[in-house]
Amino acid sequence: MTIRFLREGLGRLLVWCGVIGFGSLIPNSQAEEGFVPLFNGENFDGLYLKIRSGDAEMAKRVFAIEKGMIHVFDDSFPAEYKLDTGENDTHGLFYTKKSYSKYVLRFEYKWGERIANNFGRWQYDAGVYYHVTDDTVWPVGIEYQIRYDHTKGRNHTGDLIRPKGAGYLWYPAEDGKSFLHPHKGGEPMEVGGWLHFASPTENHHALDGKWNRCEIIVMGGDYVIHKLNGEVVNMATSVQPSEGIIGFQSETAEIFYRNIEIKEYDEIVPMETFLK
């Protein structure tokens, strides 16, 4: 009887905690909230790699799996890799094989120290593409930009990028230079350009070795919301394309990704649910 109770108690503890990566314990989001991992911490099952050069072996080095994380530009790369040569052969993404439409995607990232490719122009730069319909480098889709400009001390994580072939309405501030939250009077409208800045925030980690928590809330073509460390930093409506695969970038700097999870929805969830 005692042994049975011990087993049941241990089982309940493991369900509450959940085990991911190499033994780290976190509340079990899969059981409690319906999130499932996109990256299992061990291999690229359900995912595929694509870099500009097409070199499959190099892609495995660019997106190295390490201690339950994906480590972009790991220790096998020098401190500076093909810096500002114009080659940019390691620009690329690891993609989901499955297409998604209505979901919440969440993950964590932190910056490393190595720099690469066209770093001089874009500094610490990576990102997540969603609603991808053409997985070229770079793809057709919408981007949640991950970026830090160390020359200005400015966060750009959460910026919206709209490549050719994609579209949305944006919520510009009065000066047109950054996002304005709808609770503060922001309204969706037609805007030009391809890059639309997140609202300025100090709620981020840059080069301090700490993790940032990101959420991308996507409701088909109705709307998208970008969150950074729990704060709404950008939004768009009337989004096209309205579904597609998801890709995480390698670009100009060493970066770590972990705890990549997704929760899908059958129906559109009202925007206000995620703005509270």
ABEGO torsion letter per residue (X at the ends): XAAAAAAAAAAAAAAAAEBBEBGBBBBBAAAAAGBBBABAGABABGBBBBBAAGBAAAAAAABBBBGGBBBBGBAABBABBGBGAGAGAABEBBBBABBBABBBBBBBBBBBABBBEAAAAAEBBBEBBBGBABABOBBBEBBBBBBBBAAAGBBABGBBBBBBGBBBBBBBBAAGABBBBAAAGBBBBBBBEABBBBBBBABBBBAAGBBBBBBBBBBEAABBBBBBGGBBABBBBGBOBABEBBBBBBBABBBBBBGBBBBBBABBBBAAAAAX
